[in-house]
Amino acid sequence: MELEGKPDFQGLKACGMKAGTFVIDAKWEGKYGLLEHSAERFPHFEEILARIHSDSHFLGVWAAFMRCEDPKLVGLTTAHMLCRPNGEPITINEGPTRYYSFDFTPPEVQQVLRRSAKAFMKRYRPDLVKFDFGYELPSLDAGTPKDLNWAGEKLLAKGLDVVVNAMREENPDLEVQNPRSVRQGGDDLPLDRYAMLVDLVVECFAESNSVFASLVGGRRVVVVVEPKTNLVEKVEAR
C-alpha cells in the first residue's frame, strides 16, 4: 500500500483486521521478465516489504515467471520464446503492454530463469509465491516448445521444476501457491486433462509440501469434481 508515495499501515491496523499474510498481486513489476519492481511507480516498494516482515507478517508475491517483455534485457532473443507453428513468436497484449512467453525447455532459458528467480528471492524475501500461468499456455495447434517432450500442459510442470527449485535453493521453506494454473482461465479444461496435469505436478514435486495450497506432501492428489458442473470441488492429498 502506498499513500502519496509513502508506505502506510496505520489505517490497516486501525481497522482491526489481524492479517497473518500480505500478498502482493499483479502490476508491481516494471517489465515482465526481469522480476524487479517498478521503481518509478513504487519508489518505496522494498521499504514496504521490510515493514511487512518487521511487523511479523508473512509476505506473499505474485510473479509473472512465464512472461517476458523484452528478451534482449535478459540476454535472450525471440527465438527463446514460445512460437507458433510458422516460427513467429507468440505475443499477448495487456493494455499498452505486449509480452512474450518463455519457452522453459532450452538450457539457456533455464539458466536465465534460475538466475532471475534466485535474485528475486534474495532481494524481496517472499514467504509465499503465486505461480498461476497455466491459462497462458498455448494449445498444441497454436504453439509448442523446442523440446516437444514438454509440449502442452507438461510445459507448466517444466517451468515449475526450473523456477521453484531455484527459489527453494534460497528458501527451502518457500510456499508455492498454484491455484488456477490448470484451469486455463476458468472452467474449460476437460477433467481428464486436469487430472493429467495434477499427476504431472505431483510427480514434479514428489518431495515438496507446498503445491496446490500446501496440500501435496509427496502423496497422491485426489481431485473431487462436481459432476453436474465439472468444476473442482476440492483437492485432497492422500
N, C-alpha and C positions, 0 to 999 in steps of 0.2 A: 504494500500500500504506500503510495506517495501522495502527500498533500502539499501543493505548492512547491514541489521539488524536494520535499524533506520527508524522511520516513516518520510515520506516526502510528503508535499503537495504543495511545491513551484512550481514544474513542472506543476501540475494540474492547479493551479491558473494562472500560466503564459500563459497557452494555451487559456485563455479567456472564457472557459466554466463556466457558472454560474449554478452549481448544487444545488438544494434545498435539495436533499436527497441522502445519500450514502447508498447503500445496499451491505452488505457483504454476498456473496452466500456460497455455499458448501465448504468443506475442511478446515474450520477454527477449527473444533472440534478436540480434542485429541483422545478420544474414544467415539464412539456413545453410548448414554445412560446417559452420565454424564452432558451434556450441559455445558462443560467447554472447553476453547480454548487450543490448544496445546502450552504449554509454551516453548517447545523445538523448534518448527518451527516458532512461533510468539512471541518472548520474549517481544515485545513492543505492544502487542495487545491492552491492556487496555489503554495505552498511546495514541494510535491511536484513540480509541473511544472517549476519553476525548477531544482530539483535534477536532474531528468532531463536538462534541457538543459545544465546546467553540467557534468555528467559526460560530455558529448559523445555523448549518445544522441539518437536521433530520437524524436519524440513523435507517436503516433497517437491519435486520439479518434473514437469512435463518437458520432454525434449524431442526435437524433430531429427532423430538419428538417421532417418531414411532420406531426408530432403537435402538438396544441395543447390544453392542459388547460383554460385559461380565456381565451377570446378577448378579453374586456374588458381583460386585463392588457397586451395588445399593441395596443389601440386598434381592435379589430375586433368583430364580432358573430358569432353562429352562422350568419348568412346568408352569411358569408365562408368557411364550412366546406363540405366535400363533403356533399351532401344526397341523400336518397332521392328517387325519382320523385314522392312526395307532398309534398316540400318539407321533410320532417323531417331535421334534421342527423344524419349517421351518427355513432354513438359506439362506442367499443371499450373494453371493460373489461380491466384488467390488475391483478388482485387488487383492492385497495380503490380503485385509481385508475381514473377514467374520463376518456377524452380524445376529442377530435375530430381530423379530418384536414383540413389546409389545402387549400382549392381554390387551386391555383397560378395560375389564369388571370386573375382580376381585377387590374387595375393596383395598387389599394390594398393587396392582399395581397402582391404582388410587392415593393412598396416596404417593407413591414414585414419581409419575409423578407430582402431585401437589407441592410437596416439591421441586423437582428439577426445575420446571417451575418458582416458586416464587424466588428461589435462582438465577436463570438465569436473571430474571428481575431486582432484586436488584443489581446484580453485573455489568451487561452490559447496563442496562437502554435503551433498544431499544424503538423507537417510532413506529416502524413497524416490524411485524414478518411475515415471509413467511412460510406457513404451506401447503405443496402440496404433500401429500404422498398417495393419492388415487391409484396411479399407482402401489403401492406395496401391495395393499390389495389382498389376495389370493381369487380365485374363491371358491365357496362353496364346490366343489368337491376336492379342494386342501387343505383346512384348514378352521377351524372355531374357534370362541372364546368360552370360557367356557359358557358364557351366550348366548344361541342361539337366544335370542330376539334381539341381536345386530349383527347377522351374516350378511355377505355380505357387501354391501355399507354402511349399518347402522353403522358399526364399526367405520367408519371415523367420523360420526356425534357424536358418543360417545367420541372419542378421542378429537374432537374439544371442546365438552362440558367440559371435565375434564381439559384439558390444558389451553384453552383460558380463562375460568372463573377464574382459579388460577392466570394467568398472569394479568388479569384485576383487581384482588384484589390489586395488586401492582401499576398498572397504568390503571385507568378506561378509559383513552383516547387512549389506545393502538389500533393501526390499525392492522388488520389481513388480510393478502392477501392470498387467496386460489385459485390461478389461474388455476391449471391443475388437481386438485385432482380427479375430477370426470370423467376424460377422459382417465385414465389408459394408460399413455404413448403415447397418440396421439389421434387417431380418431376412435378407435374400440369399444367404449362404445355405445350400442344402445340408441336411443333417449329416449325411454320410461324409461330406467334405469337412464339416465342422469337427466331427469325431476324429477324422483322419489327422487334422492339424493338432487337435488336442493330444493325440498319441505322439505326434512328432515333437511337440513341445515338452511332453513328459520325458521322452527319450533323450531329448537335448539337455534337459536339466535333471538327470537321474539323481544327482546328489544335491540338488537345490531344495530350498524350502520356501520359496517366495514367488513362484509363478502362479498366476491366477489368484491374486489377492492372498497369497501365502497358504493356499490350500494344498499345494503339491509338495510332498516331502519324500520323494523317491518312491511314492506309492502310485498305483494306477488311478487315473481320474475317471470318475463316472459322471457323465453329463445327463441330467434329468430334463427331459423336454416335454412341454405340454403338447399332446398330440393334436389338438384342435387348431392351435395357433402356430405350431412348430417353433415356438420360442423356448429358449433355455430357461428352465425354472430354477435349477440350482446345479452346482458343480460340487461333487464330493470327492475327497481323496480317501481311498481305502487301502 
